[in-house]
Amino acid sequence: MTAALESQQEIIGVAVVGTGFGKKVHIPGLQAHPRTKVIAVYNRDLEKAKKIAIENQIPHACDRMEDILKIPEVQAVSISTPPFLHYEMAKAVIQAGKHLLLEKPVTLKVQEAKELYHLAQSNSVIATVDFEFRFVPGWQFFAELLKSGYVGKKRLIKIDWLGSSRANPERAWNWYSRKDLGGGALGSLGSHTFDYIHWLFGEANRLNARFATAISQRPEPSTGELKVVDSDDTCMLMLELADGTPCQISISAVVRASRTHWVEVYGDEGTLVLGSENQKDYIHGFHVWGAKAGKPLAEIKIPNRLIFKNNHADGRISAFIRVVEQWVNAMDRREPLISSLREGVYSQLLMDLSHKSNETLNWVNVPQLSNYIDDTLY
């Protein structure tokens, strides 16, 4: 197939589709990895694509996906466009036999995510999702401590992700302000949250969600005229995990809080806390604290073996390079990886069910992923 690799040391040609997050993270991350070379860049404005290509010494600039996919040196594609473009673009990449790295949320609807998952399998495409927290040192150490049984039997999980990226009401209206385009805090932050809950604690039995929009109007960029915002900027969620543990989640993009991202796990034998106060970089700054029952909370040093070997000022690049490393290794082995589109399907499923819960004001049951992903009845 087009993306087949002849040697484990082969340089993999990658096209970057999307030049917002793609320019800030995907391009420098792929250029920093020893096994990937950015061959082409896509922007719907060809002049912008050409400018970015020149600035980053990228051979090809395109404004059409079909042109990207026809370039012989392109063996893989990373997509970092807004979510409403993901499905059609990812589908084209997979059908062309190119390996895929897709930003979250993977699609707008879980049925689209399921289709991409099965399509990647049938086309022998290695597809991954940029769930970066799985590759952050503090999070990896936190996962190891949980797996070791540090807290014993879990009794309560509490998650707060409180950001101020959209706290300014003067920030311009864009696609993020529209629910039907995949905008909102649930899509941008909740997609990550649902993935790391799945990774750290397993699947959920049921959930209950309530959304709010604190800033209901934003100025249109060109005219300044106020336009309606119908996407959420704050989400309150309750999950009952498969083992019965209650999980309380608060997510907001419009609050100025000192404790920006905090995960607390309370068990019968101990407590574990993972947290960061870094508002400017959601990767850097995480620390881990622990306490056995009856003892005071104390910081536990993250082992050097987990620390980024080549740290970048923008922590997102450091974590992204680890995502790329896993992606490349899976291409070498021609084997599935975690996190793949399977994990993307589960995150999207929980988001879809959260919207359903918010609309119906009810708890919603969550099907088991193994049953759901191959079942056409859902």
C-alpha positions as CSV (number, residue, x, y, z in Angstrom):
1,M,0.0,0.0,0.0
2,T,1.0,3.6,-0.4
3,A,2.2,4.1,3.2
4,A,4.0,0.8,3.5
5,L,7.5,1.1,5.1
6,E,10.4,-0.8,3.6
7,S,12.7,-0.3,6.6
8,Q,12.4,0.6,10.2
9,Q,14.8,3.5,9.6
10,E,12.9,4.9,6.7
11,I,12.1,8.6,7.0
12,I,8.3,9.0,6.9
13,G,6.9,11.8,4.8
14,V,4.1,13.6,6.5
15,A,1.6,16.3,5.3
16,V,0.3,18.7,7.9
17,V,-3.3,19.7,7.3
18,G,-4.4,22.7,9.3
19,T,-2.1,25.6,10.2
20,G,-3.4,26.9,13.6
21,F,-2.4,24.3,16.1
22,G,-0.7,22.6,13.2
23,K,1.7,25.5,12.7
24,K,2.4,25.9,16.5
25,V,2.7,22.2,17.4
26,H,2.4,19.6,14.6
27,I,5.0,21.2,12.3
28,P,7.8,21.8,14.9
29,G,7.0,18.4,16.6
30,L,7.2,16.5,13.3
31,Q,10.4,18.3,12.3
32,A,12.0,17.6,15.7
33,H,11.4,13.8,15.4
34,P,14.2,12.0,13.7
35,R,12.0,9.7,11.6
36,T,9.5,12.2,10.2
37,K,9.8,14.9,7.5
38,V,7.1,17.4,6.8
39,I,6.6,17.2,3.0
40,A,3.5,19.3,2.5
41,V,1.3,21.8,4.3
42,Y,-2.4,22.5,3.7
43,N,-4.4,25.6,4.2
44,R,-7.6,26.5,2.3
45,D,-5.9,29.8,1.5
46,L,-3.0,28.8,-0.9
47,E,-1.0,32.0,-0.2
48,K,-1.1,31.3,3.5
49,A,0.0,27.7,2.8
50,K,2.9,28.9,0.6
51,K,4.0,31.4,3.3
52,I,4.1,28.8,6.0
53,A,5.8,26.3,3.7
54,I,8.6,28.9,2.9
55,E,9.0,29.8,6.6
56,N,9.4,26.2,7.6
57,Q,11.3,24.9,4.5
58,I,8.4,22.6,3.5
59,P,8.6,21.5,-0.2
60,H,4.9,21.6,-1.0
61,A,2.0,23.9,-0.3
62,C,-1.6,23.0,-1.1
63,D,-5.2,24.3,-0.8
64,R,-6.9,21.0,-1.8
65,M,-6.8,17.7,0.0
66,E,-6.7,15.7,-3.3
67,D,-3.4,17.5,-4.1
68,I,-1.9,16.6,-0.8
69,L,-2.8,13.0,-1.1
70,K,-1.4,12.7,-4.7
71,I,2.1,13.7,-3.5
72,P,4.1,10.4,-3.7
73,E,6.4,11.3,-0.8
74,V,3.4,11.8,1.6
75,Q,3.1,8.5,3.5
76,A,1.1,9.9,6.4
77,V,-1.0,12.9,7.3
78,S,-1.6,14.9,10.5
79,I,-4.9,16.7,10.7
80,S,-5.4,19.7,13.1
81,T,-8.2,21.6,11.5
82,P,-11.4,22.5,13.4
83,P,-13.5,19.4,14.3
84,F,-16.3,20.0,11.7
85,L,-13.7,19.2,9.0
86,H,-12.2,16.1,10.6
87,Y,-14.5,13.4,9.3
88,E,-14.3,14.1,5.6
89,M,-10.6,14.9,5.7
90,A,-9.7,11.8,7.7
91,K,-11.9,9.6,5.5
92,A,-10.0,10.8,2.4
93,V,-6.7,10.2,4.1
94,I,-7.6,6.6,5.1
95,Q,-9.1,5.8,1.7
96,A,-5.8,7.0,0.1
97,G,-3.9,4.4,2.3
98,K,-2.1,7.1,4.2
99,H,-1.4,6.7,7.9
100,L,-3.3,9.2,10.1
101,L,-2.7,11.4,13.1
102,L,-5.9,13.1,14.1
103,E,-6.6,15.9,16.6
104,K,-9.4,15.6,19.1
105,P,-12.4,15.6,19.1
106,V,-12.1,13.1,16.2
107,T,-15.5,14.0,14.7
108,L,-18.8,15.7,15.4
109,K,-20.7,12.5,16.0
110,V,-19.7,9.1,17.3
111,Q,-21.2,7.3,14.3
112,E,-18.6,9.1,12.1
113,A,-15.8,8.2,14.5
114,K,-16.9,4.5,14.4
115,E,-16.9,4.6,10.6
116,L,-13.3,6.0,10.5
117,Y,-12.2,3.4,13.0
118,H,-13.5,0.5,10.8
119,L,-12.3,2.1,7.6
120,A,-8.8,2.4,9.0
121,Q,-8.8,-1.2,10.0
122,S,-10.0,-2.4,6.6
123,N,-7.4,-0.2,4.8
124,S,-4.5,-1.3,7.2
125,V,-3.9,2.3,8.1
126,I,-2.2,3.1,11.4
127,A,-4.3,5.9,12.9
128,T,-3.7,7.7,16.2
129,V,-5.3,10.5,18.1
130,D,-3.4,13.3,19.8
131,F,-4.4,12.5,23.4
132,E,-1.3,14.2,24.8
133,F,-1.9,13.7,28.5
134,R,-1.0,10.0,28.2
135,F,2.5,11.1,27.4
136,V,3.1,13.8,30.0
137,P,5.6,12.8,32.7
138,G,3.5,13.7,35.7
139,W,0.5,11.9,34.2
140,Q,2.5,8.8,33.4
141,F,3.8,8.7,37.0
142,F,0.3,9.2,38.4
143,A,-0.9,6.3,36.2
144,E,1.9,4.1,37.6
145,L,1.0,4.9,41.2
146,L,-2.7,4.2,40.6
147,K,-1.8,0.9,38.9
148,S,0.4,-0.1,41.9
149,G,-2.6,0.2,44.2
150,Y,-1.4,3.3,46.1
151,V,-4.9,4.4,47.0
152,G,-6.4,1.0,47.5
153,K,-10.1,0.7,46.7
154,K,-11.2,4.0,45.0
155,R,-14.0,5.9,46.8
156,L,-14.1,9.2,44.9
157,I,-12.5,10.9,41.9
158,K,-12.6,14.7,41.5
159,I,-11.5,16.5,38.4
160,D,-11.3,20.3,37.9
161,W,-10.0,21.8,34.6
162,L,-10.5,25.5,34.9
163,G,-9.1,27.7,32.2
164,S,-9.4,31.4,31.1
165,S,-8.7,31.0,27.4
166,R,-12.2,32.4,26.6
167,A,-12.8,34.4,29.8
168,N,-12.5,37.7,27.9
169,P,-15.9,38.6,26.4
170,E,-14.1,40.7,23.7
171,R,-12.5,37.6,22.3
172,A,-13.9,37.3,18.7
173,W,-16.7,35.0,17.7
174,N,-15.5,32.0,15.6
175,W,-16.4,28.4,14.9
176,Y,-15.7,27.6,18.6
177,S,-18.9,29.6,19.4
178,R,-21.1,27.2,17.4
179,K,-22.2,23.9,18.9
180,D,-22.9,22.4,15.5
181,L,-19.3,23.0,14.4
182,G,-17.9,21.2,17.4
183,G,-17.2,24.3,19.4
184,G,-17.3,24.5,23.2
185,A,-15.4,23.5,26.3
186,L,-16.7,19.9,26.1
187,G,-15.1,19.3,22.7
188,S,-11.8,21.1,23.4
189,L,-11.3,20.0,27.0
190,G,-13.8,17.3,27.7
191,S,-12.5,15.2,24.8
192,H,-9.2,15.0,26.6
193,T,-10.8,14.4,30.0
194,F,-12.9,11.5,28.8
195,D,-9.9,9.9,27.3
196,Y,-7.7,10.1,30.4
197,I,-10.6,8.9,32.6
198,H,-10.8,5.9,30.3
199,W,-7.0,5.4,30.4
200,L,-6.6,5.9,34.2
201,F,-9.8,4.5,35.6
202,G,-11.6,2.4,32.9
203,E,-15.0,2.7,31.4
204,A,-18.2,4.3,32.7
205,N,-21.6,2.9,33.5
206,R,-23.6,6.1,33.3
207,L,-23.2,9.8,33.2
208,N,-25.1,13.1,34.0
209,A,-24.1,16.4,32.4
210,R,-25.2,20.0,32.6
211,F,-23.8,22.7,30.4
212,A,-23.7,26.5,30.7
213,T,-22.7,29.5,28.5
214,A,-21.5,32.4,30.6
215,I,-20.6,34.6,27.6
216,S,-23.6,34.3,25.3
217,Q,-22.5,36.8,22.7
218,R,-19.2,37.7,21.1
219,P,-18.1,40.3,18.5
220,E,-17.9,39.2,14.9
221,P,-14.3,39.7,13.8
222,S,-14.9,42.0,10.8
223,T,-17.8,44.1,11.9
224,G,-17.7,44.0,15.7
225,E,-21.4,43.1,15.7
226,L,-22.4,40.8,18.6
227,K,-23.3,37.3,17.5
228,V,-24.9,34.6,19.5
229,V,-22.8,31.9,21.2
230,D,-24.7,28.6,21.5
231,S,-21.7,26.4,22.5
232,D,-20.9,25.6,26.1
233,D,-18.1,27.3,28.0
234,T,-18.7,25.4,31.3
235,C,-19.5,21.8,31.9
236,M,-20.5,20.0,35.1
237,L,-20.4,16.2,34.8
238,M,-21.0,13.2,37.0
239,L,-19.8,9.7,36.0
240,E,-20.4,6.4,37.7
241,L,-17.5,4.2,36.6
242,A,-17.8,0.5,35.8
243,D,-16.4,-0.4,39.2
244,G,-19.0,1.9,40.9
245,T,-16.6,4.8,41.7
246,P,-18.3,8.2,41.5
247,C,-16.3,10.8,39.4
248,Q,-17.1,14.5,39.6
249,I,-15.9,16.7,36.8
250,S,-15.9,20.5,36.5
251,I,-14.7,22.0,33.2
252,S,-14.6,25.7,32.2
253,A,-12.9,27.9,29.7
254,V,-14.1,31.2,31.2
255,V,-12.7,31.3,34.7
256,R,-9.5,32.6,36.2
257,A,-8.5,30.1,38.7
258,S,-5.1,29.3,40.4
259,R,-5.7,25.6,40.5
260,T,-6.1,25.2,36.7
261,H,-6.0,21.4,36.2
262,W,-6.4,19.1,39.2
263,V,-7.2,15.3,39.5
264,E,-7.8,13.9,43.0
265,V,-8.3,10.3,43.8
266,Y,-9.4,9.2,47.2
267,G,-9.3,5.5,48.3
268,D,-9.5,3.5,51.5
269,E,-5.7,3.2,51.7
270,G,-4.6,6.6,50.4
271,T,-4.9,9.7,48.3
272,L,-3.3,10.8,45.1
273,V,-3.4,14.2,43.6
274,L,-2.1,15.4,40.2
275,G,-2.2,19.1,39.5
276,S,-0.8,22.2,37.7
277,E,-1.1,25.9,38.2
278,N,0.3,26.8,34.8
279,Q,-2.3,28.7,32.9
280,K,-0.1,29.4,29.9
281,D,1.0,25.8,29.1
282,Y,-1.4,22.9,29.9
283,I,1.4,20.3,29.6
284,H,4.2,21.8,31.8
285,G,3.9,22.3,35.5
286,F,2.3,19.1,36.7
287,H,3.2,17.8,40.1
288,V,2.1,14.6,42.0
289,W,1.2,14.4,45.7
290,G,0.3,11.4,47.8
291,A,-0.7,10.4,51.3
292,K,-1.4,7.1,52.9
293,A,-4.4,6.9,55.1
294,G,-4.0,9.2,58.1
295,K,-0.8,10.8,56.8
296,P,-0.3,14.4,55.5
297,L,-0.2,15.0,51.8
298,A,3.4,15.3,50.4
299,E,4.9,15.7,46.9
300,I,6.2,12.6,45.3
301,K,9.1,13.3,42.8
302,I,8.5,12.3,39.2
303,P,11.2,9.8,38.2
304,N,13.9,11.1,35.8
305,R,13.1,8.1,33.4
306,L,9.8,9.8,32.6
307,I,11.0,13.4,32.1
308,F,11.1,14.7,28.5
309,K,14.5,14.1,27.1
310,N,14.4,17.2,24.9
311,N,12.1,19.7,26.5
312,H,10.5,22.5,24.5
313,A,9.4,25.8,25.8
314,D,5.9,25.0,24.5
315,G,5.1,21.8,26.4
316,R,2.6,20.7,23.8
317,I,5.4,20.1,21.4
318,S,7.2,17.8,23.9
319,A,4.2,15.7,24.5
320,F,3.3,15.7,20.7
321,I,6.7,14.3,19.9
322,R,5.9,11.3,22.1
323,V,2.6,10.8,20.3
324,V,4.6,10.8,17.0
325,E,7.1,8.3,18.4
326,Q,4.4,5.8,19.3
327,W,2.8,6.4,15.8
328,V,6.1,5.8,14.0
329,N,6.8,2.6,16.1
330,A,3.3,1.3,15.2
331,M,4.0,1.9,11.5
332,D,7.3,-0.1,11.9
333,R,5.5,-3.0,13.5
334,R,2.4,-2.7,11.3
335,E,0.3,-3.2,14.5
336,P,-2.5,-1.2,16.2
337,L,-1.6,1.2,18.9
338,I,-3.1,3.0,21.9
339,S,-4.4,5.6,21.6
340,S,-6.0,4.8,18.3
341,L,-9.2,5.7,16.7
342,R,-10.8,3.2,19.1
343,E,-10.0,5.5,22.0
344,G,-11.2,8.4,19.9
345,V,-14.6,6.6,19.4
346,Y,-15.0,6.2,23.2
347,S,-14.2,9.9,23.9
348,Q,-16.7,10.9,21.2
349,L,-19.3,8.5,22.6
350,L,-19.1,10.1,26.1
351,M,-19.4,13.6,24.5
352,D,-22.5,12.6,22.5
353,L,-24.1,11.0,25.6
354,S,-23.2,14.1,27.6
355,H,-25.1,16.3,25.1
356,K,-28.0,13.9,25.4
357,S,-28.0,14.0,29.2
358,N,-27.9,17.8,29.1
359,E,-30.8,18.0,26.7
360,T,-33.0,15.5,28.6
361,L,-31.9,16.5,32.1
362,N,-31.4,12.8,32.9
363,W,-28.7,10.2,33.6
364,V,-27.7,8.3,30.5
365,N,-26.3,4.8,30.4
366,V,-23.0,4.2,28.7
367,P,-22.6,1.0,26.6
368,Q,-19.4,-1.1,26.9
369,L,-16.9,0.0,24.3
370,S,-16.2,-3.6,23.2
371,N,-20.0,-4.1,22.5
372,Y,-20.6,-0.7,21.1
373,I,-17.8,-0.3,18.6
374,D,-18.9,-3.3,16.4
375,D,-22.7,-3.1,17.1
376,T,-24.7,-1.3,14.4
377,L,-27.7,-1.1,16.7
378,Y,-26.3,1.8,18.7
